Amino acid sequence: MCICAAPTTPLEGVTVYGRSQAADYQEVRRFFDDRGVVFEHADIERDQASLQRMVELSGQQNAVVIEIGQKIFVGLNPTELDCVLP
């Protein structure tokens, strides 16, 4: 299934969990920006609930976690993400 959206429209259900200043988060942000994907950022450094949700989804506390609908991605894997992006 492909989720499609216009460049200025958030893809429904896309959340990136990570620390806003972390290199891995910045890499994911650039990846999505290059593809025109707008997403929700859950800053795990500032929001304890976001950190808890990230751990529940992935078991991870340090890696960036991407939630697209019901799919969970730990870290940036362009090949896997390109399969679900327009």
ZAFIKE-258888 format. One record per residue (C-alpha): residue number from 1; residue in three letters; y, z, x. Coordinates in pm, 1 decimal, always signed. Each point is the difference from the previous one (the first is absolute). Example, Ala and Ser with C-alpha at 12.3 -4.5 7.8 and 13.67 -1.06 7.14 Angstrom:
BEGIN
+-----+------+----------+----------+----------+
!  nr ! rest !    north !       up !     east !
+-----+------+----------+----------+----------+
!   1 !  ALA !   -450.0 !   +780.0 !  +1230.0 !
!   2 !  SER !   +344.0 !    -66.0 !   +137.0 !
+-----+------+----------+----------+----------+
END
This chain:
BEGIN
+-----+------+----------+----------+----------+
!  nr ! rest !    north !       up !     east !
+-----+------+----------+----------+----------+
!   1 !  MET !     +0.0 !     +0.0 !     +0.0 !
!   2 !  CYS !   +342.3 !    -91.2 !   +136.2 !
!   3 !  ILE !   +305.0 !   +206.0 !    -87.1 !
!   4 !  CYS !   +304.7 !   -227.0 !    -13.0 !
!   5 !  ALA !   +369.7 !    +88.3 !     -4.6 !
!   6 !  ALA !   +337.5 !   -151.8 !    +73.6 !
!   7 !  PRO !   +151.3 !   +101.5 !   +335.4 !
!   8 !  THR !   +233.5 !   +255.2 !   -157.7 !
!   9 !  THR !   -250.3 !   +148.0 !   -243.3 !
!  10 !  PRO !   -220.2 !   +294.5 !    +97.8 !
!  11 !  LEU !   -369.5 !    -69.6 !    -25.8 !
!  12 !  GLU !   -132.1 !   +233.8 !   -262.7 !
!  13 !  GLY !   -173.0 !   +298.4 !   +152.2 !
!  14 !  VAL !    +89.3 !    -55.4 !   +368.1 !
!  15 !  THR !    +71.5 !   +320.8 !   +187.9 !
!  16 !  VAL !    +17.9 !    +53.0 !   +374.5 !
!  17 !  TYR !    -60.0 !   +357.3 !   +116.1 !
!  18 !  GLY !   +137.5 !    +82.7 !   +341.5 !
!  19 !  ARG !   +276.4 !   +151.4 !   +209.5 !
!  20 !  SER !   +310.6 !   -218.0 !    -24.1 !
!  21 !  GLN !    +71.7 !    +11.2 !   +374.5 !
!  22 !  ALA !   -360.0 !    -53.5 !   +115.0 !
!  23 !  ALA !    -83.0 !   -323.7 !   +180.4 !
!  24 !  ASP !   -298.2 !    -73.6 !   -225.3 !
!  25 !  TYR !   +213.4 !    +35.7 !   -314.0 !
!  26 !  GLN !   +269.7 !   -224.8 !   +149.5 !
!  27 !  GLU !   -266.0 !   -261.7 !    +75.7 !
!  28 !  VAL !   -125.8 !     +7.7 !   -360.6 !
!  29 !  ARG !   +358.5 !    -17.6 !   -131.1 !
!  30 !  ARG !    +68.5 !   -310.1 !   +212.4 !
!  31 !  PHE !   -329.1 !   -155.6 !   -115.2 !
!  32 !  PHE !    +97.1 !    +42.9 !   -366.9 !
!  33 !  ASP !   +364.4 !    -99.3 !    +60.1 !
!  34 !  ASP !   -113.9 !   -323.9 !   +166.3 !
!  35 !  ARG !   -199.5 !    -80.5 !   -314.0 !
!  36 !  GLY !   +273.2 !    +99.1 !   -246.9 !
!  37 !  VAL !   -202.7 !   +292.0 !   -133.7 !
!  38 !  VAL !   +200.0 !   +293.1 !   -135.6 !
!  39 !  PHE !   -197.1 !   +324.9 !     -5.9 !
!  40 !  GLU !    +40.4 !   +370.3 !    -61.3 !
!  41 !  HIS !    +17.2 !   +213.1 !   +313.4 !
!  42 !  ALA !   -152.3 !   +347.7 !    -27.1 !
!  43 !  ASP !   +146.7 !   +188.7 !   +297.0 !
!  44 !  ILE !   -270.1 !   +250.3 !    +92.2 !
!  45 !  GLU !   +234.1 !   +179.7 !   +237.1 !
!  46 !  ARG !   +247.4 !    +90.2 !   -274.3 !
!  47 !  ASP !   -226.4 !    +23.7 !   -303.6 !
!  48 !  GLN !   -301.0 !   +231.6 !     +5.9 !
!  49 !  ALA !   -139.0 !   -151.5 !   -321.7 !
!  50 !  SER !     -4.8 !   -343.9 !   +165.2 !
!  51 !  LEU !   -186.8 !   +141.2 !   +299.0 !
!  52 !  GLN !   -254.8 !   +163.8 !   -228.8 !
!  53 !  ARG !    -47.0 !   -323.0 !   -196.0 !
!  54 !  MET !    -48.1 !   -197.7 !   +322.8 !
!  55 !  VAL !   -267.0 !   +243.6 !   +120.1 !
!  56 !  GLU !   -174.5 !    -13.6 !   -339.4 !
!  57 !  LEU !     -6.2 !   -380.2 !    +10.2 !
!  58 !  SER !   -105.4 !    -49.9 !   +359.4 !
!  59 !  GLY !    -88.1 !   +323.5 !   +175.3 !
!  60 !  GLN !   +272.5 !    -90.3 !   +251.6 !
!  61 !  GLN !   +301.5 !   +207.7 !   +100.9 !
!  62 !  ASN !   +148.6 !   -205.4 !   +282.2 !
!  63 !  ALA !    -63.3 !   -369.5 !    -65.7 !
!  64 !  VAL !   +208.7 !   -205.3 !   -239.6 !
!  65 !  VAL !   -183.8 !    -51.8 !   -330.2 !
!  66 !  ILE !    +66.2 !   -287.8 !   -239.1 !
!  67 !  GLU !    -92.2 !    +22.2 !   -367.8 !
!  68 !  ILE !     -4.1 !   -324.6 !   -198.3 !
!  69 !  GLY !   -124.3 !    +65.5 !   -350.8 !
!  70 !  GLN !   -336.1 !   +166.2 !    +55.0 !
!  71 !  LYS !    -49.0 !   -135.2 !   +353.6 !
!  72 !  ILE !    +66.9 !   +224.0 !   +300.6 !
!  73 !  PHE !    +75.1 !   -130.5 !   +349.7 !
!  74 !  VAL !    +22.2 !   +229.3 !   +303.2 !
!  75 !  GLY !   +228.4 !   -150.0 !   +259.3 !
!  76 !  LEU !   +124.4 !   -356.2 !    +11.1 !
!  77 !  ASN !   -269.7 !   -262.8 !    -33.7 !
!  78 !  PRO !   +183.0 !   -329.1 !    -64.8 !
!  79 !  THR !   -318.0 !   -191.5 !    -84.4 !
!  80 !  GLU !   -101.8 !   +244.8 !   -272.9 !
!  81 !  LEU !   +353.1 !    +36.4 !   -136.4 !
!  82 !  ASP !    +60.3 !   -375.2 !    -12.1 !
!  83 !  CYS !   -302.0 !    -23.9 !   -231.3 !
!  84 !  VAL !   +175.5 !   +208.6 !   -265.9 !
!  85 !  LEU !   +358.7 !   -119.3 !    +50.0 !
!  86 !  PRO !   +161.3 !   -310.4 !   -147.0 !
+-----+------+----------+----------+----------+
END
